[in-house]
Amino acid sequence: MHDVVVVGAGPAGLTAGMYCARGGKSTLILGNLYGSQQSMGGLYENYPGFPEGIQGIELSERMLAQAQKYGAEYKQEMVEKVVHLGDVFRIKTESWEYQARALILATGASHRKLGVPGEDRYITRGLSYCVYCDGALFRGRTTAIVGHGNGAARAALYLSGICNKVHLLCPKDRLVAEAVYLDRLKGTSNLSSTFGVEVTEITGDDFVGGVEYRVGSTPRSVKVDGVFVEMGVAPSVGLALDLGLEMTPGGFVRVNRLNQETSMAGIFAAGDATGGRMQVATAVGAGSSAAISAMQYLDRK
């Protein structure tokens, strides 16, 4: 039995775990530290306190170390089911079962898929959703990025530094990214950008060999060795749905933004699963608020 179980090991979950442990509550954090959006996000240049930037994986490890310093437990286990039993929550992972008096859901978000033929077939065989995890495998080769935001811009900057040729296939009529990234991309000689793209198929034999797409009604194709999908993220809300929590029209967990309370007493939520600005800084703030609310809830009980 724990006072608080935090589901999720991204910035919201790690912050919540640190606050609860520091507040004297027995706290358990469940999740995959290295699978969070933060850990896979590459270099963060806009997180306060790091003027030279910090790699997402290092930031995650520092956050976990701080939570553990105050006594939080961490187990790299994925939660499969949560059952509400009166004043207690039973949390089942793939290998164990835990109980908690309060629950903080910080389940984050997962990469959006293209939903085209060949996508599922070539995952781990040339198609990836994490340029910082797999980009080095394509050093000196030709790659394609499918995306339209900051993630696509960062991926283009990273790959252009190690690949022979990079094709940016953007579904929008322009790259919607921060000005600092757009300025850096202007001087990238081995980057080719195409806008208004509709990808229709990922092709190849045993491994990725190319991308079929349309611009307007004109079919086109490009030969590549690897494809990186940067189409944003979708909230991971399966546990919330199973618990019957109230959701927003956009499919996020509905919370009271003042205290991160959900529609069920004893459950609090924070981070990308609740929508809003999907930034590390906002996730940290929401995680701290959820933790404070969870501790107040326990003290009242």
ChimeraX commands (.cxc) that place a marker at each C-alpha (Angstrom):
marker #1 position 0.00,0.00,0.00 radius 0.5
marker #1 position 1.29,3.45,-0.97 radius 0.5
marker #1 position -0.12,6.86,-0.19 radius 0.5
marker #1 position 0.29,7.89,-3.84 radius 0.5
marker #1 position 0.94,6.00,-7.05 radius 0.5
marker #1 position 1.96,8.11,-10.02 radius 0.5
marker #1 position 1.30,6.52,-13.41 radius 0.5
marker #1 position 3.77,7.93,-15.90 radius 0.5
marker #1 position 7.47,8.84,-15.85 radius 0.5
marker #1 position 7.49,11.98,-17.97 radius 0.5
marker #1 position 8.03,15.49,-16.59 radius 0.5
marker #1 position 4.55,15.72,-15.04 radius 0.5
marker #1 position 4.80,12.33,-13.34 radius 0.5
marker #1 position 8.37,12.77,-12.11 radius 0.5
marker #1 position 7.58,16.22,-10.72 radius 0.5
marker #1 position 4.45,14.92,-9.00 radius 0.5
marker #1 position 6.41,12.02,-7.54 radius 0.5
marker #1 position 9.13,14.33,-6.22 radius 0.5
marker #1 position 6.62,16.68,-4.58 radius 0.5
marker #1 position 4.68,13.86,-2.93 radius 0.5
marker #1 position 7.80,12.13,-1.63 radius 0.5
marker #1 position 9.23,15.39,-0.35 radius 0.5
marker #1 position 5.87,15.98,1.34 radius 0.5
marker #1 position 6.30,12.82,3.38 radius 0.5
marker #1 position 3.93,10.57,1.42 radius 0.5
marker #1 position 4.95,7.06,0.45 radius 0.5
marker #1 position 5.15,7.42,-3.31 radius 0.5
marker #1 position 5.58,5.02,-6.21 radius 0.5
marker #1 position 6.21,6.10,-9.81 radius 0.5
marker #1 position 5.32,3.57,-12.49 radius 0.5
marker #1 position 6.29,3.94,-16.14 radius 0.5
marker #1 position 9.09,3.87,-18.68 radius 0.5
marker #1 position 11.44,6.80,-18.09 radius 0.5
marker #1 position 13.12,6.30,-21.47 radius 0.5
marker #1 position 9.85,6.06,-23.39 radius 0.5
marker #1 position 8.51,9.48,-22.43 radius 0.5
marker #1 position 8.13,12.27,-24.98 radius 0.5
marker #1 position 10.63,14.28,-22.94 radius 0.5
marker #1 position 13.30,11.57,-23.06 radius 0.5
marker #1 position 12.89,11.15,-26.81 radius 0.5
marker #1 position 12.69,14.88,-27.54 radius 0.5
marker #1 position 16.37,15.59,-28.20 radius 0.5
marker #1 position 17.85,18.94,-27.16 radius 0.5
marker #1 position 15.60,21.26,-25.14 radius 0.5
marker #1 position 16.64,24.89,-25.48 radius 0.5
marker #1 position 13.57,26.51,-23.91 radius 0.5
marker #1 position 13.51,24.87,-20.48 radius 0.5
marker #1 position 14.45,27.44,-17.82 radius 0.5
marker #1 position 17.80,27.10,-16.11 radius 0.5
marker #1 position 19.75,25.57,-18.98 radius 0.5
marker #1 position 20.98,28.41,-21.23 radius 0.5
marker #1 position 23.00,25.98,-23.38 radius 0.5
marker #1 position 20.08,23.56,-23.59 radius 0.5
marker #1 position 19.78,20.07,-22.13 radius 0.5
marker #1 position 19.11,16.71,-23.71 radius 0.5
marker #1 position 15.68,15.35,-22.85 radius 0.5
marker #1 position 17.04,12.05,-21.55 radius 0.5
marker #1 position 19.40,13.85,-19.17 radius 0.5
marker #1 position 16.57,16.06,-17.93 radius 0.5
marker #1 position 14.44,12.97,-17.26 radius 0.5
marker #1 position 17.25,11.25,-15.37 radius 0.5
marker #1 position 17.86,14.35,-13.26 radius 0.5
marker #1 position 14.16,14.64,-12.41 radius 0.5
marker #1 position 14.04,10.97,-11.38 radius 0.5
marker #1 position 17.16,11.31,-9.25 radius 0.5
marker #1 position 15.63,14.27,-7.44 radius 0.5
marker #1 position 12.40,12.34,-6.77 radius 0.5
marker #1 position 14.37,9.34,-5.49 radius 0.5
marker #1 position 16.49,11.61,-3.30 radius 0.5
marker #1 position 13.34,12.37,-1.29 radius 0.5
marker #1 position 12.27,8.73,-1.11 radius 0.5
marker #1 position 10.10,8.13,-4.14 radius 0.5
marker #1 position 10.22,4.59,-5.52 radius 0.5
marker #1 position 10.43,4.02,-9.25 radius 0.5
marker #1 position 9.61,0.84,-11.13 radius 0.5
marker #1 position 9.86,0.52,-14.89 radius 0.5
marker #1 position 6.51,-1.22,-15.19 radius 0.5
marker #1 position 3.62,-0.34,-17.45 radius 0.5
marker #1 position 0.20,-0.17,-15.84 radius 0.5
marker #1 position -2.39,-2.41,-17.48 radius 0.5
marker #1 position -5.44,-1.73,-15.31 radius 0.5
marker #1 position -6.65,0.39,-12.41 radius 0.5
marker #1 position -9.61,-0.65,-10.25 radius 0.5
marker #1 position -11.39,1.72,-7.90 radius 0.5
marker #1 position -12.20,-0.02,-4.61 radius 0.5
marker #1 position -13.89,2.56,-2.42 radius 0.5
marker #1 position -11.13,4.63,-0.86 radius 0.5
marker #1 position -8.36,2.55,-2.43 radius 0.5
marker #1 position -7.08,2.09,-5.96 radius 0.5
marker #1 position -5.66,-1.22,-7.12 radius 0.5
marker #1 position -3.04,-0.80,-9.84 radius 0.5
marker #1 position -2.08,-3.85,-11.91 radius 0.5
marker #1 position 1.09,-3.91,-14.01 radius 0.5
marker #1 position 2.38,-6.67,-16.27 radius 0.5
marker #1 position 4.27,-8.20,-13.33 radius 0.5
marker #1 position 2.81,-7.00,-10.03 radius 0.5
marker #1 position -0.09,-5.36,-8.23 radius 0.5
marker #1 position -0.06,-2.27,-6.03 radius 0.5
marker #1 position -2.53,-0.30,-3.97 radius 0.5
marker #1 position -2.76,3.43,-3.35 radius 0.5
marker #1 position -4.94,5.87,-1.47 radius 0.5
marker #1 position -4.51,8.51,-4.18 radius 0.5
marker #1 position -3.67,8.24,-7.86 radius 0.5
marker #1 position -1.99,10.71,-10.20 radius 0.5
marker #1 position -2.38,9.98,-13.91 radius 0.5
marker #1 position 0.48,11.42,-15.94 radius 0.5
marker #1 position 0.20,9.01,-18.85 radius 0.5
marker #1 position 1.37,11.52,-21.44 radius 0.5
marker #1 position 0.86,11.06,-25.13 radius 0.5
marker #1 position 2.00,8.81,-27.95 radius 0.5
marker #1 position 3.11,9.56,-31.50 radius 0.5
marker #1 position 0.40,10.01,-34.10 radius 0.5
marker #1 position 0.62,7.55,-36.96 radius 0.5
marker #1 position 0.19,8.28,-40.64 radius 0.5
marker #1 position -2.34,5.50,-41.13 radius 0.5
marker #1 position -1.10,4.57,-44.61 radius 0.5
marker #1 position -0.18,1.22,-46.21 radius 0.5
marker #1 position 3.30,0.06,-45.28 radius 0.5
marker #1 position 3.54,2.04,-42.05 radius 0.5
marker #1 position 3.01,-0.85,-39.65 radius 0.5
marker #1 position 5.03,-3.23,-41.82 radius 0.5
marker #1 position 8.19,-1.11,-41.72 radius 0.5
marker #1 position 8.23,-0.08,-38.06 radius 0.5
marker #1 position 11.75,-1.04,-36.85 radius 0.5
marker #1 position 12.66,-1.76,-40.48 radius 0.5
marker #1 position 13.40,1.77,-41.58 radius 0.5
marker #1 position 10.41,3.64,-40.18 radius 0.5
marker #1 position 10.69,5.35,-36.81 radius 0.5
marker #1 position 8.89,7.87,-34.60 radius 0.5
marker #1 position 12.06,8.89,-32.71 radius 0.5
marker #1 position 14.82,10.58,-34.70 radius 0.5
marker #1 position 17.11,10.80,-31.67 radius 0.5
marker #1 position 16.72,7.08,-30.97 radius 0.5
marker #1 position 17.25,5.81,-34.51 radius 0.5
marker #1 position 18.69,8.64,-36.59 radius 0.5
marker #1 position 22.29,7.51,-36.16 radius 0.5
marker #1 position 21.45,4.27,-37.98 radius 0.5
marker #1 position 21.08,6.31,-41.17 radius 0.5
marker #1 position 24.33,8.24,-41.03 radius 0.5
marker #1 position 25.49,9.11,-44.55 radius 0.5
marker #1 position 22.25,7.85,-46.11 radius 0.5
marker #1 position 19.01,9.37,-47.43 radius 0.5
marker #1 position 16.03,9.92,-45.15 radius 0.5
marker #1 position 12.57,11.47,-45.20 radius 0.5
marker #1 position 10.70,13.31,-42.46 radius 0.5
marker #1 position 6.92,13.51,-42.55 radius 0.5
marker #1 position 5.64,16.32,-40.33 radius 0.5
marker #1 position 4.76,19.98,-39.96 radius 0.5
marker #1 position 5.73,21.32,-36.51 radius 0.5
marker #1 position 8.63,21.83,-34.13 radius 0.5
marker #1 position 9.27,18.10,-34.00 radius 0.5
marker #1 position 9.73,17.96,-37.77 radius 0.5
marker #1 position 12.00,21.03,-37.69 radius 0.5
marker #1 position 14.22,19.58,-34.96 radius 0.5
marker #1 position 14.35,16.26,-36.80 radius 0.5
marker #1 position 15.39,18.02,-40.02 radius 0.5
marker #1 position 18.18,19.89,-38.23 radius 0.5
marker #1 position 19.45,16.72,-36.57 radius 0.5
marker #1 position 19.32,14.49,-39.63 radius 0.5
marker #1 position 20.81,17.09,-41.96 radius 0.5
marker #1 position 23.92,17.00,-39.77 radius 0.5
marker #1 position 24.47,13.26,-40.23 radius 0.5
marker #1 position 22.66,12.23,-43.43 radius 0.5
marker #1 position 23.70,12.68,-47.04 radius 0.5
marker #1 position 20.23,13.92,-48.04 radius 0.5
marker #1 position 17.06,14.73,-46.09 radius 0.5
marker #1 position 13.59,15.14,-47.61 radius 0.5
marker #1 position 11.04,17.06,-45.55 radius 0.5
marker #1 position 7.52,16.10,-46.62 radius 0.5
marker #1 position 5.19,18.61,-44.98 radius 0.5
marker #1 position 1.39,18.11,-45.08 radius 0.5
marker #1 position 0.78,21.83,-44.54 radius 0.5
marker #1 position 1.59,24.73,-46.86 radius 0.5
marker #1 position 4.45,25.75,-44.56 radius 0.5
marker #1 position 6.47,24.45,-41.64 radius 0.5
marker #1 position 4.76,25.63,-38.44 radius 0.5
marker #1 position 7.80,25.86,-36.18 radius 0.5
marker #1 position 9.56,28.34,-33.90 radius 0.5
marker #1 position 11.49,31.11,-35.63 radius 0.5
marker #1 position 14.82,29.91,-34.24 radius 0.5
marker #1 position 14.41,26.56,-35.99 radius 0.5
marker #1 position 13.26,28.12,-39.25 radius 0.5
marker #1 position 16.30,30.41,-39.29 radius 0.5
marker #1 position 18.67,27.50,-38.78 radius 0.5
marker #1 position 17.04,25.49,-41.55 radius 0.5
marker #1 position 17.62,28.25,-44.12 radius 0.5
marker #1 position 21.29,27.41,-44.40 radius 0.5
marker #1 position 20.81,23.65,-44.69 radius 0.5
marker #1 position 22.07,22.68,-48.15 radius 0.5
marker #1 position 21.22,18.96,-48.03 radius 0.5
marker #1 position 17.56,19.50,-47.05 radius 0.5
marker #1 position 14.82,19.38,-49.66 radius 0.5
marker #1 position 11.35,20.54,-48.54 radius 0.5
marker #1 position 8.02,19.79,-50.22 radius 0.5
marker #1 position 4.77,21.28,-48.91 radius 0.5
marker #1 position 1.12,20.31,-49.25 radius 0.5
marker #1 position 2.05,16.64,-49.17 radius 0.5
marker #1 position -0.35,13.74,-48.69 radius 0.5
marker #1 position 1.61,10.56,-48.05 radius 0.5
marker #1 position -0.14,7.56,-49.61 radius 0.5
marker #1 position 2.23,4.64,-48.96 radius 0.5
marker #1 position 5.56,3.59,-47.46 radius 0.5
marker #1 position 7.24,1.23,-49.92 radius 0.5
marker #1 position 10.18,-1.17,-49.93 radius 0.5
marker #1 position 11.17,-4.81,-49.79 radius 0.5
marker #1 position 12.51,-6.13,-46.50 radius 0.5
marker #1 position 13.26,-2.56,-45.44 radius 0.5
marker #1 position 11.99,0.91,-46.33 radius 0.5
marker #1 position 12.84,1.89,-49.87 radius 0.5
marker #1 position 10.69,4.91,-50.59 radius 0.5
marker #1 position 7.66,7.09,-49.96 radius 0.5
marker #1 position 4.70,7.53,-52.31 radius 0.5
marker #1 position 2.81,10.80,-51.96 radius 0.5
marker #1 position 0.64,13.38,-53.70 radius 0.5
marker #1 position 0.88,17.14,-54.00 radius 0.5
marker #1 position -2.59,18.20,-55.07 radius 0.5
marker #1 position -3.59,15.64,-57.69 radius 0.5
marker #1 position -0.02,14.95,-58.82 radius 0.5
marker #1 position 1.48,11.63,-57.66 radius 0.5
marker #1 position 5.13,11.67,-56.67 radius 0.5
marker #1 position 7.66,9.39,-55.02 radius 0.5
marker #1 position 11.07,9.61,-53.42 radius 0.5
marker #1 position 13.64,6.89,-52.74 radius 0.5
marker #1 position 14.87,6.86,-49.16 radius 0.5
marker #1 position 16.56,4.51,-46.70 radius 0.5
marker #1 position 14.56,5.65,-43.69 radius 0.5
marker #1 position 11.36,7.50,-42.78 radius 0.5
marker #1 position 10.78,9.49,-39.60 radius 0.5
marker #1 position 7.20,10.38,-38.68 radius 0.5
marker #1 position 6.77,13.67,-36.78 radius 0.5
marker #1 position 3.00,14.22,-36.93 radius 0.5
marker #1 position 2.51,15.27,-33.33 radius 0.5
marker #1 position 1.05,13.24,-30.50 radius 0.5
marker #1 position -2.26,11.84,-29.27 radius 0.5
marker #1 position -3.14,11.60,-25.55 radius 0.5
marker #1 position -2.68,8.23,-23.84 radius 0.5
marker #1 position -5.99,8.02,-22.00 radius 0.5
marker #1 position -6.86,4.31,-21.98 radius 0.5
marker #1 position -6.68,4.00,-18.18 radius 0.5
marker #1 position -8.79,7.14,-17.73 radius 0.5
marker #1 position -11.45,5.78,-20.08 radius 0.5
marker #1 position -11.50,2.43,-18.28 radius 0.5
marker #1 position -12.03,4.24,-14.98 radius 0.5
marker #1 position -14.92,6.19,-16.46 radius 0.5
marker #1 position -13.33,9.61,-15.96 radius 0.5
marker #1 position -14.93,12.56,-17.65 radius 0.5
marker #1 position -13.19,13.53,-20.89 radius 0.5
marker #1 position -13.06,16.74,-22.92 radius 0.5
marker #1 position -14.56,16.94,-26.44 radius 0.5
marker #1 position -10.99,16.67,-27.77 radius 0.5
marker #1 position -10.42,13.35,-26.01 radius 0.5
marker #1 position -8.27,14.55,-23.11 radius 0.5
marker #1 position -8.80,13.87,-19.40 radius 0.5
marker #1 position -10.94,16.69,-18.02 radius 0.5
marker #1 position -9.38,18.35,-14.98 radius 0.5
marker #1 position -10.01,21.37,-12.84 radius 0.5
marker #1 position -7.10,23.55,-13.95 radius 0.5
marker #1 position -6.84,25.10,-10.49 radius 0.5
marker #1 position -5.98,21.83,-8.74 radius 0.5
marker #1 position -5.76,19.07,-11.43 radius 0.5
marker #1 position -8.71,17.16,-9.92 radius 0.5
marker #1 position -10.51,14.74,-12.23 radius 0.5
marker #1 position -14.16,13.75,-12.04 radius 0.5
marker #1 position -13.36,10.94,-9.56 radius 0.5
marker #1 position -12.34,11.68,-5.97 radius 0.5
marker #1 position -8.77,10.67,-5.25 radius 0.5
marker #1 position -7.61,10.78,-8.88 radius 0.5
marker #1 position -5.61,13.69,-10.22 radius 0.5
marker #1 position -4.14,14.13,-13.70 radius 0.5
marker #1 position -1.42,16.24,-15.28 radius 0.5
marker #1 position 0.65,16.59,-18.40 radius 0.5
marker #1 position -0.09,15.88,-22.05 radius 0.5
marker #1 position -3.00,13.55,-21.24 radius 0.5
marker #1 position -4.96,16.60,-20.05 radius 0.5
marker #1 position -4.35,18.72,-23.17 radius 0.5
marker #1 position -3.47,22.39,-23.15 radius 0.5
marker #1 position 0.04,23.59,-23.96 radius 0.5
marker #1 position 2.12,20.46,-24.46 radius 0.5
marker #1 position 5.38,21.80,-23.09 radius 0.5
marker #1 position 7.78,20.42,-20.50 radius 0.5
marker #1 position 7.41,23.60,-18.43 radius 0.5
marker #1 position 3.61,23.35,-18.29 radius 0.5
marker #1 position 3.80,19.63,-17.50 radius 0.5
marker #1 position 6.09,20.36,-14.56 radius 0.5
marker #1 position 3.71,23.01,-13.25 radius 0.5
marker #1 position 0.68,20.76,-13.58 radius 0.5
marker #1 position 2.55,17.87,-11.96 radius 0.5
marker #1 position 3.40,19.96,-8.91 radius 0.5
marker #1 position -0.22,21.15,-8.66 radius 0.5
marker #1 position -1.55,17.58,-8.91 radius 0.5
marker #1 position 0.84,16.46,-6.17 radius 0.5
marker #1 position -0.14,19.26,-3.81 radius 0.5
marker #1 position -3.82,18.47,-4.38 radius 0.5
marker #1 position -3.25,14.75,-3.81 radius 0.5
marker #1 position -1.47,15.45,-0.51 radius 0.5
marker #1 position -4.27,17.76,0.61 radius 0.5
marker #1 position -6.79,15.06,-0.29 radius 0.5
marker #1 position -4.90,12.48,1.78 radius 0.5
marker #1 position -4.61,14.83,4.73 radius 0.5
marker #1 position -8.35,15.44,4.67 radius 0.5
marker #1 position -8.98,11.70,4.59 radius 0.5
marker link #1:1,2 radius 0.2
marker link #1:2,3 radius 0.2
marker link #1:3,4 radius 0.2
marker link #1:4,5 radius 0.2
marker link #1:5,6 radius 0.2
marker link #1:6,7 radius 0.2
marker link #1:7,8 radius 0.2
marker link #1:8,9 radius 0.2
marker link #1:9,10 radius 0.2
marker link #1:10,11 radius 0.2
marker link #1:11,12 radius 0.2
marker link #1:12,13 radius 0.2
marker link #1:13,14 radius 0.2
marker link #1:14,15 radius 0.2
marker link #1:15,16 radius 0.2
marker link #1:16,17 radius 0.2
marker link #1:17,18 radius 0.2
marker link #1:18,19 radius 0.2
marker link #1:19,20 radius 0.2
marker link #1:20,21 radius 0.2
marker link #1:21,22 radius 0.2
marker link #1:22,23 radius 0.2
marker link #1:23,24 radius 0.2
marker link #1:24,25 radius 0.2
marker link #1:25,26 radius 0.2
marker link #1:26,27 radius 0.2
marker link #1:27,28 radius 0.2
marker link #1:28,29 radius 0.2
marker link #1:29,30 radius 0.2
marker link #1:30,31 radius 0.2
marker link #1:31,32 radius 0.2
marker link #1:32,33 radius 0.2
marker link #1:33,34 radius 0.2
marker link #1:34,35 radius 0.2
marker link #1:35,36 radius 0.2
marker link #1:36,37 radius 0.2
marker link #1:37,38 radius 0.2
marker link #1:38,39 radius 0.2
marker link #1:39,40 radius 0.2
marker link #1:40,41 radius 0.2
marker link #1:41,42 radius 0.2
marker link #1:42,43 radius 0.2
marker link #1:43,44 radius 0.2
marker link #1:44,45 radius 0.2
marker link #1:45,46 radius 0.2
marker link #1:46,47 radius 0.2
marker link #1:47,48 radius 0.2
marker link #1:48,49 radius 0.2
marker link #1:49,50 radius 0.2
marker link #1:50,51 radius 0.2
marker link #1:51,52 radius 0.2
marker link #1:52,53 radius 0.2
marker link #1:53,54 radius 0.2
marker link #1:54,55 radius 0.2
marker link #1:55,56 radius 0.2
marker link #1:56,57 radius 0.2
marker link #1:57,58 radius 0.2
marker link #1:58,59 radius 0.2
marker link #1:59,60 radius 0.2
marker link #1:60,61 radius 0.2
marker link #1:61,62 radius 0.2
marker link #1:62,63 radius 0.2
marker link #1:63,64 radius 0.2
marker link #1:64,65 radius 0.2
marker link #1:65,66 radius 0.2
marker link #1:66,67 radius 0.2
marker link #1:67,68 radius 0.2
marker link #1:68,69 radius 0.2
marker link #1:69,70 radius 0.2
marker link #1:70,71 radius 0.2
marker link #1:71,72 radius 0.2
marker link #1:72,73 radius 0.2
marker link #1:73,74 radius 0.2
marker link #1:74,75 radius 0.2
marker link #1:75,76 radius 0.2
marker link #1:76,77 radius 0.2
marker link #1:77,78 radius 0.2
marker link #1:78,79 radius 0.2
marker link #1:79,80 radius 0.2
marker link #1:80,81 radius 0.2
marker link #1:81,82 radius 0.2
marker link #1:82,83 radius 0.2
marker link #1:83,84 radius 0.2
marker link #1:84,85 radius 0.2
marker link #1:85,86 radius 0.2
marker link #1:86,87 radius 0.2
marker link #1:87,88 radius 0.2
marker link #1:88,89 radius 0.2
marker link #1:89,90 radius 0.2
marker link #1:90,91 radius 0.2
marker link #1:91,92 radius 0.2
marker link #1:92,93 radius 0.2
marker link #1:93,94 radius 0.2
marker link #1:94,95 radius 0.2
marker link #1:95,96 radius 0.2
marker link #1:96,97 radius 0.2
marker link #1:97,98 radius 0.2
marker link #1:98,99 radius 0.2
marker link #1:99,100 radius 0.2
marker link #1:100,101 radius 0.2
marker link #1:101,102 radius 0.2
marker link #1:102,103 radius 0.2
marker link #1:103,104 radius 0.2
marker link #1:104,105 radius 0.2
marker link #1:105,106 radius 0.2
marker link #1:106,107 radius 0.2
marker link #1:107,108 radius 0.2
marker link #1:108,109 radius 0.2
marker link #1:109,110 radius 0.2
marker link #1:110,111 radius 0.2
marker link #1:111,112 radius 0.2
marker link #1:112,113 radius 0.2
marker link #1:113,114 radius 0.2
marker link #1:114,115 radius 0.2
marker link #1:115,116 radius 0.2
marker link #1:116,117 radius 0.2
marker link #1:117,118 radius 0.2
marker link #1:118,119 radius 0.2
marker link #1:119,120 radius 0.2
marker link #1:120,121 radius 0.2
marker link #1:121,122 radius 0.2
marker link #1:122,123 radius 0.2
marker link #1:123,124 radius 0.2
marker link #1:124,125 radius 0.2
marker link #1:125,126 radius 0.2
marker link #1:126,127 radius 0.2
marker link #1:127,128 radius 0.2
marker link #1:128,129 radius 0.2
marker link #1:129,130 radius 0.2
marker link #1:130,131 radius 0.2
marker link #1:131,132 radius 0.2
marker link #1:132,133 radius 0.2
marker link #1:133,134 radius 0.2
marker link #1:134,135 radius 0.2
marker link #1:135,136 radius 0.2
marker link #1:136,137 radius 0.2
marker link #1:137,138 radius 0.2
marker link #1:138,139 radius 0.2
marker link #1:139,140 radius 0.2
marker link #1:140,141 radius 0.2
marker link #1:141,142 radius 0.2
marker link #1:142,143 radius 0.2
marker link #1:143,144 radius 0.2
marker link #1:144,145 radius 0.2
marker link #1:145,146 radius 0.2
marker link #1:146,147 radius 0.2
marker link #1:147,148 radius 0.2
marker link #1:148,149 radius 0.2
marker link #1:149,150 radius 0.2
marker link #1:150,151 radius 0.2
marker link #1:151,152 radius 0.2
marker link #1:152,153 radius 0.2
marker link #1:153,154 radius 0.2
marker link #1:154,155 radius 0.2
marker link #1:155,156 radius 0.2
marker link #1:156,157 radius 0.2
marker link #1:157,158 radius 0.2
marker link #1:158,159 radius 0.2
marker link #1:159,160 radius 0.2
marker link #1:160,161 radius 0.2
marker link #1:161,162 radius 0.2
marker link #1:162,163 radius 0.2
marker link #1:163,164 radius 0.2
marker link #1:164,165 radius 0.2
marker link #1:165,166 radius 0.2
marker link #1:166,167 radius 0.2
marker link #1:167,168 radius 0.2
marker link #1:168,169 radius 0.2
marker link #1:169,170 radius 0.2
marker link #1:170,171 radius 0.2
marker link #1:171,172 radius 0.2
marker link #1:172,173 radius 0.2
marker link #1:173,174 radius 0.2
marker link #1:174,175 radius 0.2
marker link #1:175,176 radius 0.2
marker link #1:176,177 radius 0.2
marker link #1:177,178 radius 0.2
marker link #1:178,179 radius 0.2
marker link #1:179,180 radius 0.2
marker link #1:180,181 radius 0.2
marker link #1:181,182 radius 0.2
marker link #1:182,183 radius 0.2
marker link #1:183,184 radius 0.2
marker link #1:184,185 radius 0.2
marker link #1:185,186 radius 0.2
marker link #1:186,187 radius 0.2
marker link #1:187,188 radius 0.2
marker link #1:188,189 radius 0.2
marker link #1:189,190 radius 0.2
marker link #1:190,191 radius 0.2
marker link #1:191,192 radius 0.2
marker link #1:192,193 radius 0.2
marker link #1:193,194 radius 0.2
marker link #1:194,195 radius 0.2
marker link #1:195,196 radius 0.2
marker link #1:196,197 radius 0.2
marker link #1:197,198 radius 0.2
marker link #1:198,199 radius 0.2
marker link #1:199,200 radius 0.2
marker link #1:200,201 radius 0.2
marker link #1:201,202 radius 0.2
marker link #1:202,203 radius 0.2
marker link #1:203,204 radius 0.2
marker link #1:204,205 radius 0.2
marker link #1:205,206 radius 0.2
marker link #1:206,207 radius 0.2
marker link #1:207,208 radius 0.2
marker link #1:208,209 radius 0.2
marker link #1:209,210 radius 0.2
marker link #1:210,211 radius 0.2
marker link #1:211,212 radius 0.2
marker link #1:212,213 radius 0.2
marker link #1:213,214 radius 0.2
marker link #1:214,215 radius 0.2
marker link #1:215,216 radius 0.2
marker link #1:216,217 radius 0.2
marker link #1:217,218 radius 0.2
marker link #1:218,219 radius 0.2
marker link #1:219,220 radius 0.2
marker link #1:220,221 radius 0.2
marker link #1:221,222 radius 0.2
marker link #1:222,223 radius 0.2
marker link #1:223,224 radius 0.2
marker link #1:224,225 radius 0.2
marker link #1:225,226 radius 0.2
marker link #1:226,227 radius 0.2
marker link #1:227,228 radius 0.2
marker link #1:228,229 radius 0.2
marker link #1:229,230 radius 0.2
marker link #1:230,231 radius 0.2
marker link #1:231,232 radius 0.2
marker link #1:232,233 radius 0.2
marker link #1:233,234 radius 0.2
marker link #1:234,235 radius 0.2
marker link #1:235,236 radius 0.2
marker link #1:236,237 radius 0.2
marker link #1:237,238 radius 0.2
marker link #1:238,239 radius 0.2
marker link #1:239,240 radius 0.2
marker link #1:240,241 radius 0.2
marker link #1:241,242 radius 0.2
marker link #1:242,243 radius 0.2
marker link #1:243,244 radius 0.2
marker link #1:244,245 radius 0.2
marker link #1:245,246 radius 0.2
marker link #1:246,247 radius 0.2
marker link #1:247,248 radius 0.2
marker link #1:248,249 radius 0.2
marker link #1:249,250 radius 0.2
marker link #1:250,251 radius 0.2
marker link #1:251,252 radius 0.2
marker link #1:252,253 radius 0.2
marker link #1:253,254 radius 0.2
marker link #1:254,255 radius 0.2
marker link #1:255,256 radius 0.2
marker link #1:256,257 radius 0.2
marker link #1:257,258 radius 0.2
marker link #1:258,259 radius 0.2
marker link #1:259,260 radius 0.2
marker link #1:260,261 radius 0.2
marker link #1:261,262 radius 0.2
marker link #1:262,263 radius 0.2
marker link #1:263,264 radius 0.2
marker link #1:264,265 radius 0.2
marker link #1:265,266 radius 0.2
marker link #1:266,267 radius 0.2
marker link #1:267,268 radius 0.2
marker link #1:268,269 radius 0.2
marker link #1:269,270 radius 0.2
marker link #1:270,271 radius 0.2
marker link #1:271,272 radius 0.2
marker link #1:272,273 radius 0.2
marker link #1:273,274 radius 0.2
marker link #1:274,275 radius 0.2
marker link #1:275,276 radius 0.2
marker link #1:276,277 radius 0.2
marker link #1:277,278 radius 0.2
marker link #1:278,279 radius 0.2
marker link #1:279,280 radius 0.2
marker link #1:280,281 radius 0.2
marker link #1:281,282 radius 0.2
marker link #1:282,283 radius 0.2
marker link #1:283,284 radius 0.2
marker link #1:284,285 radius 0.2
marker link #1:285,286 radius 0.2
marker link #1:286,287 radius 0.2
marker link #1:287,288 radius 0.2
marker link #1:288,289 radius 0.2
marker link #1:289,290 radius 0.2
marker link #1:290,291 radius 0.2
marker link #1:291,292 radius 0.2
marker link #1:292,293 radius 0.2
marker link #1:293,294 radius 0.2
marker link #1:294,295 radius 0.2
marker link #1:295,296 radius 0.2
marker link #1:296,297 radius 0.2
marker link #1:297,298 radius 0.2
marker link #1:298,299 radius 0.2
marker link #1:299,300 radius 0.2
marker link #1:300,301 radius 0.2
view
